[in-house]
Amino acid sequence: MIMPYLGYGTRSRVTLCGRVLADEGIPPTRDTEKRWRNLVAFYKRLESDEVPGARLRGSLGGRHRETATDREGYFSVALDGLALKPGWHGMHVYLEKDPKTEAIGRILVPSPRARFGVISDIDDTVVYSNVRNKLKMVLALALSNARTRKPFKGVGAFYRALHAGINPLFYVSKSPWNLYAPLVEFLEHQGLPAGPLALRDFGPRMRKHHKTGAIEAILRTYPKLPFVLIGDSGEQDPEIYSDIVRRFPSRVRAIYIRLVNEKRFIEVQKLVAEVAQTGCQLVLAPDSEFAAAHAAGEGLIQASDLRDIRSDRRSDESSWSKPLASSGALK
């Protein structure tokens, strides 16, 4: 099967990446799925059988290009000379030897009316993943699915407010491409704005600087568009985002970091001061309502959106701040 990933580009040039894999026959997920079935599906995704050397053809807007998968089954199709309208477009991709094996890859062309873009991490930023404890993180992923995992309360409303129907969202995560399908399903099921995902390969090819490279590629594709960066302090988001601000001055409107590791509070506070010298603000947000209030003050979202975000957050006791409830670090 051909699995195209959500791509992005401009009105004249777009790129679609994806992978050709053996069809494992993984059934659609359900809210009531048994945990052992989730475990089986998780194993099948990690143990995917790639198809190297497969020749493909991509077509969009009267343009065509041939390509082939690498040894891990990955492919990339870039088309230029296009005249696309803003919005989502479908690139037709099929195997040359078997045209019946085909897929439609969706590609985002942001609106010229977009005021800014958003680049967000996923694990421990959108959904609680416990990335600091790898065993617990893997178990949580293996025994749940896209419909049973829940985002932090208020995140959906906050991201929809930032999106405002025109501002593009991009998700950059250290999760492997093997988990692409359930991540896209999770975003869709939870009502989060659709956006291209930049994940990384699973195994020995895992790149150390994957996030930095992915963010740089997005910023260079849209040189006139400023961005909002959202992440957490579980690993290196504060350092990565601070470095991006230093190397791309005037391109970042604000950085929102959720402090999941109170032991890093002093470290991140130092970065707050360093980033402030560039004219950008790095905001430690204990919950989505706090981040949204700051965003409203900066004109990134409408003040009227705060009511929906507050309602979403308080509809359940679980929120961004729950892991810090006993620390008092952000009182």
C-alpha positions in Angstrom: 0.0 0.0 0.0 1.0 3.6 -0.5 0.9 5.8 2.6 1.2 9.5 1.7 1.9 11.9 4.5 0.2 15.3 4.7 2.4 17.6 2.7 2.8 21.4 2.3 4.1 23.9 -0.2 3.4 27.2 -2.0 1.2 28.1 -4.9 4.0 27.2 -7.3 5.9 24.4 -5.6 4.8 21.5 -3.4 6.4 18.4 -1.9 4.7 15.2 -0.9 6.4 12.5 1.1 5.3 9.0 2.1 6.1 5.4 2.3 5.3 2.2 0.4 4.6 -0.7 2.8 3.1 -4.2 2.8 -0.5 -3.9 3.8 -0.8 -5.3 7.4 -4.6 -5.2 7.3 -4.8 -3.1 10.5 -8.6 -2.5 11.1 -10.1 0.9 12.0 -9.9 1.7 15.7 -12.9 1.9 18.0 -13.6 3.6 21.3 -14.3 0.2 22.9 -11.3 -1.6 21.4 -9.8 -4.2 23.7 -6.3 -3.4 24.9 -4.7 -6.5 23.5 -6.0 -5.5 20.0 -4.4 -2.1 20.5 -1.2 -3.9 21.4 -1.3 -6.1 18.2 -2.0 -3.0 16.0 0.9 -1.1 17.7 3.3 -4.1 17.1 2.2 -4.3 13.4 2.9 -0.6 12.9 6.4 -0.8 14.4 7.2 -4.1 12.6 6.1 -2.6 9.2 7.5 -4.3 6.0 8.8 -1.6 3.7 9.0 -1.9 -0.1 12.3 -0.6 -1.4 12.9 0.4 -5.0 9.3 0.8 -5.9 8.8 3.2 -8.7 6.0 5.8 -8.3 4.4 8.6 -10.3 2.9 11.7 -8.7 0.5 14.0 -10.5 -1.1 17.4 -9.6 -2.2 20.4 -11.5 -1.1 19.0 -14.9 2.4 18.3 -13.6 3.9 14.8 -13.2 7.1 13.4 -11.7 8.5 9.9 -11.2 10.4 8.8 -8.2 11.4 5.6 -6.3 11.4 4.5 -2.7 14.6 4.2 -0.8 15.8 1.1 1.1 13.3 2.0 3.9 10.4 2.4 1.6 10.3 6.2 1.8 9.6 8.5 -1.2 9.4 12.2 -2.0 7.7 13.9 -4.9 8.3 17.6 -5.6 6.4 19.4 -8.3 7.0 23.0 -9.4 5.6 25.4 -12.0 2.2 25.1 -10.5 -0.6 27.7 -10.1 -2.5 26.4 -7.1 -5.1 28.2 -5.0 -4.8 28.4 -1.2 -6.1 25.4 0.6 -5.7 21.6 0.6 -4.9 19.8 -2.7 -4.8 16.1 -3.6 -1.8 14.7 -5.4 -2.5 11.4 -7.1 0.3 8.8 -6.5 0.4 5.4 -7.9 2.9 2.5 -8.6 4.1 2.4 -12.2 4.0 -1.4 -12.3 0.6 -1.6 -10.7 -1.5 1.6 -11.3 -4.3 0.0 -9.2 -2.1 0.5 -6.1 -2.7 4.2 -5.7 -3.4 6.9 -3.1 -4.3 10.6 -2.8 -1.9 12.7 -0.8 -3.1 15.9 0.7 -1.0 19.0 0.5 -1.5 22.3 2.2 -1.0 25.7 0.5 -1.5 28.4 3.2 -3.7 31.4 2.5 -2.0 34.7 1.7 -4.3 36.1 4.4 -2.6 34.0 7.1 -1.2 36.3 9.9 1.1 33.6 11.2 1.8 29.9 11.3 1.9 27.5 14.3 4.5 24.8 14.8 3.6 22.5 17.7 5.1 19.4 19.4 2.6 16.6 20.1 3.8 14.4 23.0 3.3 16.1 26.4 2.2 19.2 24.5 -1.0 18.2 22.9 -1.5 14.8 24.6 0.0 13.5 27.9 2.7 11.0 26.9 5.1 10.8 29.8 8.1 11.1 27.5 10.5 11.3 30.5 9.7 7.7 31.3 10.2 5.7 28.1 8.7 2.5 29.5 5.5 4.2 30.6 5.3 6.1 27.4 5.6 3.0 25.2 3.0 1.1 27.4 0.6 4.0 27.1 1.0 4.0 23.3 0.8 0.3 22.9 -2.4 -0.2 25.0 -4.4 2.8 23.7 -5.5 4.0 20.3 -6.3 7.2 18.5 -9.8 7.3 19.9 -9.0 6.5 23.5 -6.1 8.9 23.9 -7.2 12.3 25.1 -5.7 15.7 24.5 -5.0 18.1 27.4 -8.2 20.0 28.1 -8.3 23.4 26.4 -5.7 22.5 23.8 -8.3 21.8 21.0 -10.1 25.1 21.6 -6.8 27.0 21.9 -5.4 25.5 18.6 -8.7 26.2 16.8 -8.5 29.8 18.0 -4.9 30.1 16.8 -5.9 28.5 13.5 -8.8 30.9 13.0 -9.6 29.1 9.7 -6.6 30.5 7.8 -3.4 30.3 9.9 -1.6 27.0 9.1 -0.6 24.5 11.7 2.4 22.2 11.5 3.1 19.3 14.0 6.7 18.4 14.6 7.3 15.3 16.8 10.0 12.8 17.7 7.5 10.0 17.3 8.3 7.6 14.5 6.7 7.6 11.1 5.3 4.2 12.0 2.8 6.0 14.2 1.7 8.5 11.6 -1.7 7.0 10.9 -2.9 6.9 14.5 -1.6 10.4 15.1 -3.5 11.8 12.2 -6.6 9.9 13.3 -6.1 11.3 16.8 -6.0 14.9 15.6 -9.0 14.5 13.5 -11.1 12.6 16.1 -10.3 15.3 18.8 -11.2 18.2 16.5 -7.7 19.6 16.3 -6.8 21.6 13.1 -5.4 19.4 10.4 -1.8 20.1 9.5 1.3 18.5 8.0 3.3 16.2 10.4 7.0 16.0 10.5 8.0 12.8 12.3 11.2 10.7 12.2 12.4 7.3 11.1 12.3 4.5 13.6 15.6 2.7 14.1 19.2 3.4 13.4 18.4 6.3 11.0 16.8 8.4 13.7 18.2 11.9 13.4 19.4 13.7 16.5 18.5 17.1 15.1 15.2 16.1 13.5 13.1 18.8 15.0 15.5 21.6 14.2 15.7 20.5 10.6 12.0 20.2 10.2 11.3 23.7 11.7 14.0 25.2 9.5 12.4 23.7 6.4 9.0 25.2 7.2 10.4 28.6 8.0 12.4 28.7 4.7 9.3 27.6 2.7 7.4 30.6 4.0 10.0 33.3 4.5 7.5 36.1 5.0 5.3 34.3 7.5 6.0 34.7 11.3 5.4 31.7 13.6 4.2 30.7 17.0 6.1 27.7 18.6 4.5 25.5 21.1 6.2 22.7 23.1 7.0 21.4 26.6 10.0 21.1 28.9 10.0 17.3 29.0 13.0 17.2 26.7 14.7 19.8 24.5 11.9 22.0 23.1 12.9 25.1 25.1 16.5 24.8 23.8 15.5 24.0 20.2 13.0 26.9 20.0 15.4 29.4 21.6 18.0 28.5 19.1 15.5 28.9 16.3 14.7 32.4 17.5 18.4 33.4 17.6 19.0 32.1 14.1 15.8 33.4 12.6 15.3 36.8 14.2 11.9 38.5 13.8 10.3 35.2 12.6 8.9 34.0 15.9 6.0 35.9 17.5 5.9 33.8 20.7 7.0 30.6 22.3 4.7 28.7 24.7 6.3 26.0 26.8 4.4 23.8 29.2 6.6 22.9 32.2 6.2 19.1 32.7 9.5 18.7 34.5 9.7 21.1 37.5 13.4 20.2 38.0 14.0 22.2 34.8 12.2 25.3 36.0 15.4 27.3 36.7 17.0 26.2 33.3 14.0 27.3 31.3 13.7 30.6 33.2 17.3 31.4 32.0 16.1 30.8 28.5 13.1 33.1 29.1 15.6 35.9 29.8 17.8 35.1 26.8 14.9 34.9 24.4 13.5 38.2 25.7 16.7 39.9 24.4 15.7 39.0 20.8 12.3 40.8 21.2 10.4 37.5 21.4 8.7 36.1 24.5 9.1 32.6 25.8 6.1 31.9 28.0 6.0 29.2 30.7 2.3 28.2 30.5 1.0 26.0 33.3 -2.2 25.3 31.3 -3.9 26.1 28.0 -6.0 28.9 29.5 -2.8 30.7 30.7 -1.2 30.4 27.2 -4.5 31.6 25.6 -4.7 34.6 27.8 -1.2 35.7 26.8 -2.0 35.0 23.1 -5.1 37.2 23.4 -3.0 40.0 24.9 -0.6 39.7 22.0 -3.4 39.8 19.4 -2.8 36.2 18.3 -6.3 35.1 19.1 -9.6 36.9 19.8 -10.5 37.8 23.4 -13.9 36.2 22.8 -12.1 32.8 22.2 -11.0 32.7 25.9 -14.5 31.7 26.9 -14.5 28.5 24.8 -11.0 27.7 25.9 -11.9 28.1 29.6 -15.0 26.0 29.1 -13.1 23.2 27.3 -10.4 23.2 30.0 -12.8 23.1 32.9 -15.0 20.4 31.5 -12.6 17.9 33.0 -10.2 18.0 35.9 -7.5 16.8 33.6 -5.5 19.7 32.2 -2.0 20.8 31.3 -1.4 21.8 34.9 -2.4 18.4 36.4 1.2 16.9 36.5 2.3 20.0 38.4 -0.5 20.2 40.8 1.7 19.2 43.8 4.9 21.0 42.8 3.8 24.6 43.4 6.5 25.6 40.9 4.2 28.0 39.0 2.2 29.5 41.8 
